[in-house]
């Protein structure tokens, strides 16, 4: 899988999560995942010597007030949203994790295994 397809698959993982909440998410020419002109997820990928590291920021329930003080991702005229704002209820990360992992494993045709945590 090339880098462009890799990033598209990450975006599709987030779009499928949003669809699970009956939200119509999409990609735009700008980076990330959007609901209309509101950014709900950012994706960052670093590739070097055939190894990738990535980060996905799907806004579940952040304090969106802080985004009023910046131009998110340097994109003028767009805003930021969250699952909580779009759904009108609090959406915790723990609620979304299972949906995201399921979507990710389907798109990347892989099995997700949880590690046992030591307490």
Residue pairs with C-beta under 8 A, 6 or more apart in sequence:
1 9
3 45
3 47
3 52
6 45
6 52
7 43
7 45
8 27
9 107
9 108
10 43
10 45
10 54
10 56
11 27
11 32
11 33
11 41
11 43
12 103
12 107
13 56
13 100
13 103
13 104
13 107
14 25
14 33
14 40
14 41
14 43
14 56
14 58
14 100
14 103
15 25
15 26
15 27
15 33
16 99
16 103
16 106
16 107
17 58
17 96
17 99
17 100
17 103
18 24
18 25
18 33
18 35
18 40
18 83
19 25
20 99
20 103
21 83
21 86
21 87
21 91
23 35
23 40
23 83
23 86
23 87
24 35
25 33
25 34
25 35
25 40
25 41
26 33
26 34
26 35
27 33
27 34
28 34
30 39
30 73
30 75
30 78
31 42
31 43
31 73
32 39
32 40
32 41
32 42
32 43
32 73
33 39
33 40
33 41
33 43
33 58
34 40
34 78
35 81
35 86
37 77
37 78
37 79
38 78
38 79
38 80
38 81
39 72
39 73
39 75
39 78
39 79
39 80
39 81
40 58
40 59
40 80
40 81
40 82
40 83
40 86
41 56
41 57
41 58
41 59
42 56
42 57
42 73
43 54
43 55
43 56
43 57
44 54
44 55
44 57
45 52
45 53
45 54
45 55
46 52
46 53
46 54
56 100
58 83
58 96
58 100
59 80
59 81
59 82
59 83
60 82
60 83
60 84
60 91
60 92
60 93
60 95
60 96
61 82
61 83
61 84
61 90
61 91
61 92
61 93
62 82
64 80
64 81
64 82
64 85
67 79
67 80
72 78
72 79
72 80
82 91
83 91
83 96
84 90
84 91
101 112
104 110
104 112
105 111
105 112
